[in-house]
């Protein structure tokens, strides 16, 4: 049984209000999520260095190669156990995550044990930055205007938050296969939303959206 079985629309806690429509939905690639958020490569290299150090010191102290490998075997077992656990968590995290962009907001549904839904209205998005993380993987980082009371917890957002920005957490759409296209779609949606607000009493503030190293401006000048 998946989260979708309890949702009126996949990834959304309720039906969309009149006039709002879904522009895009997607999820992280679990392999890239394991590398980018759970750092399996770095952890694997760390344990491998420790194992090599253990083998070299044993041989240097007069032990045989067999004794050295035996001495480092516990380190190898620990490394494999840690990597399998992290890979499993990354896969489960990706399977339970769904990002949604509508013409009015961004919705992030995630959570392995307890599903959480984060609604990010376009009116509190100060900027959106696209960044490539390698072949067929990129991410979109959202900076929020906290003056509207939009305070999110970094711990609640992780792993869908930019690392170390604890005071003002920045939601992150991670490990996207089509991230550049999604960023362009988001830029257009934010632009359209900003233009629609120009006729209101509180015009939208200027907005920066970075796509492929280009800064796009949305909103009033």
N, C-alpha and C positions, 0 to 999 in steps of 0.2 A: 504494500500500500504506500503510495507516494503522497507528497504534500498536495499535489494537484487534485487528489480525491476530495480534499476538504475546502477547495477554493472555488468561488464562482467562476473565475477566470484564472488560468495558470499564471502564477506569480503575483496575483493581485488579491488583496484581502476582501474586496467587494467589487461589485459591478461598476463599470465606468459611468460617471455622470453624463448627462446629455451634452453632446458637443465634444466630448473627449474621445480620442481614438488611439489605438496602439500603432506606433510607427515602427517599432523594432523590439524583438525579444531575443535573448541569447544567454549563454552560460560560459563559464571559463572552461578551457581545455585542461583536463585534470593533469596531464603530463607536464604542461607548462606551469600549472599552479603548484605542483610538487617542487619544481625548480625555483620559481620566483617567490613564492610565499612560504613554503616549508623548507626551502634551502637544502634539498637532499644532496645536491652536488657538493656544496660546501661541507656539509656534515660528513659525507662519504670521504672526501679528501682529508678532513681532520682525523678521522679514525684511521685512515690508511697511513698517514704520517706517523701516528702513534704506534701502529703495528710495525712499520719499518724501523722506527727508533728502537722498539723493544727487541726486534730481531738483531739489529746491528749491535746493540749494547751487550746482548747475550753472547754473540760471536766474539766481540771484542774482549769479553771477560773469560774467554777460553771455552765456551760451550760449543757444541756441534751445531750444524745447521738444523738438524732434526730437533734438537733441544730448543733452539731459538724459535723455530716455527711453532713448537708446542707451547712455548711460553707466551707467544703472541696470539695463540688460537682463541683465547677468551676475548681478546680485543676484536678479532674478526667476527666472532659470534655476536658480540655486542653491537658491532657496526651493522651487520645484516639485520639484526632484530630492530634496531632503531630505524633503518631505512625502510624496512617492510611496514613498520608502524606508520611512519610519515607518509609513505606512498598510499597506504590505505586511507589515512585521514584526508589526504589531498583528493583522492578519488571520490570519497563520500561527500566531501565539501563541494566539489564540482557538481555532483549529481543532485544535491539539494539546493543549489543556487540557481536563481533565474533573475536576470536583469531585464527591466522593461523600460522603454522610452515611449512616452505618449506625447501628444502635442501640448502638454501642460506640466509634465513632471517626469522625474526619473524614479523608478521604484526598484528597490533591491530586496529580494527575498532570499534568505539564507538561513543556515542553522541545521546542524546535524541531529541534535537531540530535541531542541526546542526551536521551531521555526520563528524567525523574526522578519518583520517587514519594515523597511525604512522608506518613507515617502520624502522625496526631495523636490518640492515645487520649484519651477523655473525662477520664481521671483526671489529665491534666496541663493541662487547660483551666481557667485561673483565671477568665476572663471572656470574653464574646462581645458585641460592640457592633455594632448595625445602624445604618447611616447612609444616608440618601437622597442621591444625587448628581445628582438632576434627574429629569425625567419618564421613567418606565420604566427607571430605573437606580439601583441601590443596592449597597452592599457590606457585608460582615460581617468585622469585625476581631477576631482571636483573640489574647488575652493568655495566655501559657503560664506554668506554674509551673516555673521553672528549677531548683528544688531537687531535682527528680526526674532531673536530668541531661539534660533536654530542651533541648539547645543546637542551634539551627539557624543557618545562615549566611544573612545578608541577601542576599549576592550570589547564592547558590544559589536563594533564594526569588523574587527579583525576576523579573517585575513583580508577583508575587503576595505582596507584603509592604508593610507600611505604610512610607511614606517617612520616612527619617532616623532611624528607631529601629534603629540599627546594633548597639548593644551587646546589646539584648534584642529581636531581630526578632519582629515580630508578623505571622503569616500573615494574608493578606487574600483573601477570596473576592470577586473584583472583578466589576463591570459586570453584575450579575445583573438579569434582567428581572423576576423574581418574588422579589426579595430579602426583602421584609417577610414573605411567607408562609414562605420558607425559614428566616428567623430565628425565627419562631414554632414551626416544626417542630423546629428545633435546640434551642430552649428547652425544649420538651416532652421531647425525647430526653435532654437533659442532666439534667432533673429526674427522669425515670424511672431513669436510670443512677445518680444520686446516691441516690435512695430505695432502690435495690437494694443499694447498698453499706452502708446503715445496719446491716445485720445482720452485716457482716463485722467482722473484728478491727480494721480501720483504716477508720473511717467517713469518708465523703467530706467534704471541707471545704465551707463555704458557697460558692456560685457565683453570680455576677451575670451576667445576660443582659439586655441592653437591646434592646427592640423598640419602635420608634415612640415614642421618648423615655420609655418606661416601663421601670423596673428590675424584673426578675423575679428572685426568689430561688429557688435550687435547692440541696438538700442539707440537712444538719442545722443547727440553730440553734446 
